[in-house]
């Protein structure tokens, strides 16, 4: 008796290849079907000048984020550039007392720098995080995503996996700042000399 389902739906070719090569799943019983979560982002409004920091509760992630908020001026520099910064925790973090302490610290000390949100109802211009599926969803919908690591994104397409950024959070924030400064300079240059549009 064959207990294999008549059809197995997977969200991309990368998962299909894993099912075939790692689990010997019959190719004729696998159908690629985009994950509905990926499709929902197409209806969300794109919000320029926003940075979304996506957490999954890793201790080292919060240690580094709090260190940046406490000891670095880069967050203030971004705010002065008109950037809004958001932190979206993983829902399971609200069940962890240590993570709740991190939220309280951020709310008490850094409320003017970063907003904690539970639900994401817009498409951010930039996103930074470790290996959340949400980052992959945003990446596929044209958000500029910086992965601190991507060790657990086993379902990502191999071609995309090779090209994604895997850098420390402080470097990611510095790159975002540099990008914004360059874009601001280009916009200013164009406003002063419209003929530059031909060459940019």
C-alpha angles and dihedrals in degrees: 000000000000110000093185110119116248089243135014117199117210129177101233147002092265092063090043091056091048091052091051102040101034103032101026091235114173108258092216090062096055123088125185112228124168114246109252089229089064092052096051092067091067088072095049121100115249111237116203123210093030132126120196117199109200118204131194095183101264111160094221090051092058093041091057095042093050090046090054092047092049104038108025132073093205094096090052089048091054092048089051087055088058097259123151115210124204133186118207114191123203109260091241090061090077087068092058118082094205092055091047088055089054090052091049091050092050093046094048100041107024107028090124091055107041136020122213112220131185099195128039112217099165141049110252121218091226133022131187128189148119115261107321121151087226089066090054090050091050091045091056089051095055102264111143100247127192116194117206085199135340103200095130099043091101092149095059121111109265094231091053092044091058092053102044121105117253106186140133117278094246091054091048091053091048091051091051090050092050092048091052093048091050092048090047090052092049091049091049092048092051092048090052095043116019091188088073088074087080092062104037 
